[in-house]
């Protein structure tokens, strides 16, 4: 693969540190969620992954929608990223909830969502590694 763009980010002190990009556009404190024993202050990696995946999937959906000549520009994608024990370590699971415009019928919407799941870079990166559930809302 020839990269068209490369994002560069650095994290210090793990889940209780800071994350920032080399261009200075992102700079935030990280924190462990209360559910995992932290104080809930700061952003956690799962939130960042959810934000990236939902944005990327929405773009992929827009692309396949344009190719099919179906307007999905008002669609919303919500990514839920769960983390839990898996064997000796931890694993992730994702649910992508896609809210389509009323003008898109259920069958067409489902087909477009499945196509978006084939072209989205996050979907391609996670396929076979973590479970991803697609939900049409």
C-alpha positions in Angstrom: 0.0 0.0 0.0 1.2 3.5 -0.8 0.0 5.8 1.9 -1.8 8.9 0.7 -1.5 10.4 4.2 0.1 9.3 7.5 -1.2 10.5 10.9 1.4 10.8 13.6 0.4 10.8 17.3 2.3 10.2 20.5 1.0 9.0 23.9 2.9 9.4 27.1 2.3 7.6 30.4 -0.3 5.2 28.8 -4.0 5.5 29.8 -3.3 8.2 32.4 -1.1 10.4 30.3 -1.4 12.7 27.3 -1.9 12.1 23.6 -1.0 14.6 20.9 -0.4 14.8 17.2 2.8 16.1 15.6 0.9 18.9 13.9 -0.6 20.1 17.3 -4.2 19.8 16.2 -4.9 17.2 18.9 -3.6 17.5 22.4 -5.6 15.9 25.2 -5.3 14.3 28.6 -6.0 10.6 28.8 -7.8 8.9 31.7 -9.1 5.5 32.7 -12.9 5.2 32.7 -14.5 4.7 36.1 -15.8 1.3 34.9 -12.1 0.2 34.7 -11.1 1.6 38.1 -10.1 5.1 37.0 -11.4 8.5 38.0 -13.1 9.0 34.6 -11.2 12.2 33.9 -9.8 12.7 30.5 -10.5 10.9 27.2 -9.7 7.2 26.8 -8.4 5.3 23.8 -11.7 3.6 23.2 -13.4 6.9 22.8 -10.7 8.0 20.3 -11.1 4.8 18.4 -14.9 5.2 18.3 -14.7 8.7 17.0 -12.3 7.7 14.3 -14.2 4.6 13.2 -17.6 6.4 13.1 -16.2 9.2 11.0 -14.4 6.9 8.7 -17.4 4.6 8.3 -19.6 7.6 7.6 -17.2 8.7 4.8 -17.2 5.2 3.3 -21.0 5.2 3.4 -21.1 8.5 1.6 -18.8 7.1 -1.0 -20.8 4.0 -1.8 -24.0 6.1 -1.6 -22.7 8.5 -4.3 -21.6 5.5 -6.5 -25.1 4.1 -6.1 -26.7 7.5 -6.7 -28.4 7.3 -3.2 -28.3 10.4 -1.0 -27.0 9.3 2.4 -25.4 12.7 3.3 -27.7 13.0 6.3 -26.8 9.6 7.7 -25.3 9.4 11.2 -22.9 6.7 12.4 -22.4 6.0 16.1 -19.6 3.6 17.1 -19.7 1.8 20.4 -16.3 0.4 21.3 -16.3 -2.1 24.2 -13.2 -3.3 26.0 -13.1 -6.4 28.2 -11.0 -9.3 29.4 -10.0 -11.7 26.7 -7.9 -14.6 27.8 -4.9 -13.2 29.6 -5.3 -9.7 28.1 -8.0 -7.5 26.8 -10.0 -7.4 23.6 -12.3 -5.0 21.8 -15.8 -5.3 20.3 -17.5 -2.7 18.1 -21.1 -2.0 17.3 -21.7 0.5 14.5 -25.2 2.0 14.6 -26.1 3.7 11.3 -29.1 6.0 11.2 -30.1 6.5 7.6 -32.3 9.3 6.1 -36.0 8.4 5.9 -35.7 8.6 2.1 -33.5 5.4 2.0 -35.5 2.1 2.2 -34.3 -0.6 4.5 -33.1 -3.0 1.8 -31.0 -0.3 0.0 -29.7 1.0 3.3 -28.6 -2.4 4.5 -26.8 -3.1 1.1 -25.0 0.3 1.3 -23.9 -0.3 4.9 -22.5 -3.7 3.9 -20.7 -2.2 1.0 -19.3 0.6 3.2 -18.1 -2.1 5.6 -16.0 -3.6 2.7 -14.3 -0.3 1.8 -13.9 1.5 5.2 -10.2 1.3 6.3 -11.2 0.8 9.9 -13.5 -2.1 8.9 -10.7 -3.6 6.8 -8.2 -3.2 9.7 -10.5 -4.9 12.3 -12.0 -7.6 10.1 -11.1 -11.0 11.5 -9.5 -9.4 14.6 -12.5 -8.1 16.6 -16.2 -8.5 16.3 -18.0 -5.7 14.5 -21.8 -5.6 14.5 -23.6 -3.5 12.0 -27.0 -2.1 13.2 -29.4 -0.1 11.0 -31.4 2.3 13.1 
